Amino acid sequence: MTAISQLAIVTSGHRVGSFWRRLDDAERAALVSVAVLRRYDIGATLIRAGDPDNWVAILRSGRVRLVAAEGKPTIALRFAGDIVGEQAVLDREVRSATVQAETPVQAFVIDGGTFDRYLAHRPRALRILCAVVSERLRESDRNIVGQNDDAFTKIVEMLLRYVDDFDPAYSDRFRFAIGSQAALGESLGFSRESVVRALKTLRDEEIITTDRGVITIKDVDGLRARTTR
């Protein structure tokens, strides 16, 4: 197996609906051949809101959060397999969000012009990107509808999205690393105390367990029964 084909593989850690997972082997290999693999430490800024730079990154491993600007509540989380930075490449505008590493991250970074040429020669990959962008618009709409939800509801829905986004064939699907309850509260726009109460309720109902910054979902059906939508 060549170095490119080794890097272009799909693993259980890549989100099922991600840009990377939807590409075929040839499309992934073509991306790897023009990409630079970069590593980012926890807390590192990959992209900064307002910057004029023009490139995309596909997360090979790790998790990032998107915020409107540093210090603001989290807009969204992105996982291994997801693409970030695509909006600035598509519309030629400055960056609309800051992207920060919540865990150690490896990412394939592709210059905007190179990515344009890649899409021009691979219409199927362009359709996949359009589908991803459309889904993110729907995600944004759901967030607007639910902006007045309490911490418990937001945590339940976040965990359900996580469950639905990963391959059920792998036993580690139900483990979600949050770092800390304070960090989870910050990402959702709630206090640590609100998060502590919500997680305690789920623990008391034996739906989850928590240990050292990791949530394990024991009862997916029970979790679904606690959502209001």
C-alpha positions as MATLAB code, in Angstrom:
seq = 'MTAISQLAIVTSGHRVGSFWRRLDDAERAALVSVAVLRRYDIGATLIRAGDPDNWVAILRSGRVRLVAAEGKPTIALRFAGDIVGEQAVLDREVRSATVQAETPVQAFVIDGGTFDRYLAHRPRALRILCAVVSERLRESDRNIVGQNDDAFTKIVEMLLRYVDDFDPAYSDRFRFAIGSQAALGESLGFSRESVVRALKTLRDEEIITTDRGVITIKDVDGLRARTTR';
ca = [
       0.000    0.000    0.000;
       1.383    3.417   -0.976;
       1.763    6.295    1.478;
      -1.106    8.148   -0.234;
      -3.473    5.180   -0.089;
      -2.601    4.652    3.586;
      -3.547    8.249    4.377;
      -6.692    8.077    2.232;
      -8.375    5.249    4.124;
     -11.628    5.571    6.078;
     -11.599    4.531    9.729;
     -14.250    3.961   12.388;
     -13.391    7.371   13.798;
     -14.640    9.232   10.731;
     -18.196   10.497   11.057;
     -20.584    8.520    8.853;
     -22.131   11.533    7.124;
     -18.878   13.431    6.772;
     -17.403   14.777    3.558;
     -14.486   12.333    3.803;
     -16.655    9.236    4.308;
     -18.853   10.089    1.316;
     -15.941   10.314   -1.109;
     -14.816    7.184   -2.923;
     -11.274    5.791   -2.758;
     -10.079    7.631   -5.878;
     -11.537   10.954   -4.708;
      -9.874   10.654   -1.311;
      -6.522    9.679   -2.829;
      -6.671   12.648   -5.190;
      -7.237   14.985   -2.239;
      -4.395   13.518   -0.217;
      -2.033   13.924   -3.186;
      -2.500   17.717   -3.159;
      -2.906   18.235    0.606;
      -0.521   19.027    3.441;
      -1.046   17.049    6.655;
      -0.915   19.430    9.614;
      -1.140   18.781   13.342;
      -2.739   21.079   15.922;
      -2.528   20.925   19.707;
      -5.535   21.288   22.034;
      -6.674   24.905   22.005;
      -4.903   25.786   18.764;
      -6.716   28.029   16.298;
      -6.977   26.514   12.822;
      -9.022   29.356   11.326;
      -9.732   32.825   12.691;
     -12.923   34.803   12.000;
     -12.261   37.812    9.747;
      -9.091   36.433    8.168;
      -8.914   36.624    4.344;
      -6.993   33.362    3.799;
      -8.323   30.842    1.303;
      -7.941   27.136    2.076;
      -9.949   24.201    3.385;
      -9.140   21.532    5.941;
     -10.505   18.006    6.235;
     -10.163   16.591    9.730;
      -8.250   13.324    9.690;
      -8.597   12.930   13.449;
      -9.775   14.929   16.443;
     -12.569   17.393   17.125;
     -12.885   21.159   16.637;
     -15.430   23.760   17.619;
     -16.680   26.686   15.547;
     -17.313   30.030   17.222;
     -18.349   33.374   15.734;
     -15.284   34.900   17.405;
     -12.923   33.914   20.192;
     -14.650   33.905   23.569;
     -18.127   33.500   22.050;
     -20.447   30.466   22.473;
     -19.871   27.509   20.187;
     -21.748   27.470   16.879;
     -21.053   23.821   16.074;
     -18.699   20.904   16.618;
     -16.876   19.168   13.781;
     -15.402   15.674   13.954;
     -12.950   13.482   12.076;
     -13.991   13.335    8.419;
     -15.635   16.768    8.408;
     -14.504   19.605    6.167;
     -13.981   23.107    7.587;
     -13.216   26.412    5.907;
     -15.154   25.592    2.750;
     -17.407   28.661    2.901;
     -14.564   31.133    2.345;
     -13.360   29.099   -0.630;
     -16.841   28.978   -2.155;
     -17.856   32.625   -1.680;
     -14.400   34.323   -1.608;
     -15.359   36.229    1.555;
     -13.394   36.515    4.799;
     -13.686   33.777    7.372;
     -17.071   33.833    9.112;
     -16.086   31.710   12.129;
     -13.110   30.779   14.266;
     -12.185   27.090   14.359;
     -10.413   25.835   17.485;
      -9.059   22.387   18.337;
     -10.884   20.759   21.272;
      -8.597   17.711   21.073;
      -5.305   17.072   19.296;
      -6.154   17.377   15.593;
      -4.658   16.154   12.341;
      -6.026   17.777    9.199;
      -5.481   17.660    5.467;
      -5.056   21.278    4.350;
      -5.693   22.178    0.693;
      -5.141   25.559   -0.931;
      -8.343   27.178   -2.220;
      -7.272   27.299   -5.862;
      -6.171   23.672   -5.754;
      -9.480   22.686   -4.162;
     -11.373   24.570   -6.892;
      -9.531   22.589   -9.574;
     -10.162   19.355   -7.692;
     -13.923   20.017   -7.653;
     -13.929   21.096  -11.329;
     -12.538   17.697  -12.349;
     -14.683   15.672   -9.937;
     -18.351   16.695  -10.186;
     -19.439   13.944   -7.783;
     -17.224   15.420   -5.057;
     -18.754   18.837   -5.777;
     -22.258   17.388   -5.299;
     -21.141   15.860   -2.002;
     -19.815   19.230   -0.851;
     -23.097   20.906   -1.829;
     -24.984   18.307    0.208;
     -22.744   18.961    3.227;
     -23.270   22.734    2.949;
     -27.040   22.227    2.660;
     -27.088   20.024    5.755;
     -25.180   22.658    7.691;
     -27.746   25.281    6.746;
     -30.444   22.970    8.119;
     -28.344   22.480   11.263;
     -28.134   26.252   11.671;
     -31.923   26.515   11.301;
     -32.418   23.868   14.008;
     -30.064   25.744   16.313;
     -32.060   28.952   15.811;
     -35.319   27.148   16.583;
     -33.793   25.639   19.703;
     -31.860   28.661   20.940;
     -34.147   29.017   23.975;
     -33.840   25.365   24.997;
     -32.519   24.577   28.468;
     -29.210   22.850   29.169;
     -30.811   19.422   29.637;
     -32.549   19.506   26.242;
     -29.428   20.716   24.445;
     -27.244   18.043   26.030;
     -29.720   15.275   25.132;
     -29.929   16.467   21.524;
     -26.147   16.863   21.282;
     -25.618   13.280   22.479;
     -28.241   11.964   20.055;
     -26.553   13.732   17.146;
     -23.297   12.136   18.206;
     -24.882    8.678   18.377;
     -26.478    9.072   14.944;
     -23.286   10.358   13.348;
     -21.076    7.346   14.016;
     -20.966    3.830   12.671;
     -23.009    1.385   14.816;
     -20.594   -1.432   13.926;
     -18.053   -0.080   16.395;
     -18.458   -0.512   20.142;
     -16.810    2.827   20.986;
     -19.639    4.654   19.236;
     -21.338    5.462   22.531;
     -18.367    7.154   24.202;
     -18.141   10.919   23.901;
     -15.144   12.859   25.278;
     -16.283   16.255   26.552;
     -13.032   17.341   28.203;
     -14.769   18.820   31.233;
     -18.251   19.814   32.314;
     -17.166   23.450   32.290;
     -15.947   23.108   28.694;
     -19.209   21.435   27.671;
     -21.177   24.245   29.287;
     -19.074   26.829   27.468;
     -19.605   25.096   24.140;
     -23.389   25.061   24.663;
     -23.663   28.513   26.216;
     -24.619   27.334   29.719;
     -23.022   27.427   33.150;
     -21.078   24.472   34.528;
     -23.764   24.084   37.217;
     -26.491   23.664   34.575;
     -24.448   20.959   32.857;
     -23.755   19.188   36.166;
     -27.498   19.042   36.939;
     -28.395   17.774   33.456;
     -25.767   15.035   33.486;
     -26.755   13.988   37.009;
     -30.354   13.534   35.857;
     -29.218   11.309   32.988;
     -26.955    9.339   35.323;
     -29.733    8.885   37.881;
     -31.962    7.511   35.099;
     -29.100    5.143   34.125;
     -29.034    6.542   30.603;
     -25.369    7.568   30.788;
     -22.286    7.207   32.925;
     -19.512    9.799   33.224;
     -15.858    9.257   34.038;
     -12.902   11.637   33.655;
     -14.384   13.787   30.933;
     -15.985   10.911   29.008;
     -19.743   10.335   28.663;
     -20.786    6.752   27.934;
     -24.315    6.351   26.591;
     -25.809    3.153   28.042;
     -29.450    3.497   26.952;
     -29.927    5.096   23.528;
     -33.678    4.446   23.510;
     -33.978    6.078   26.922;
     -32.017    9.062   25.630;
     -34.312    9.394   22.628;
     -37.338    9.301   24.920;
     -36.034   12.376   26.736;
     -35.965   14.639   23.682;
     -38.824   17.049   23.065;
     -38.540   17.096   19.252;
];
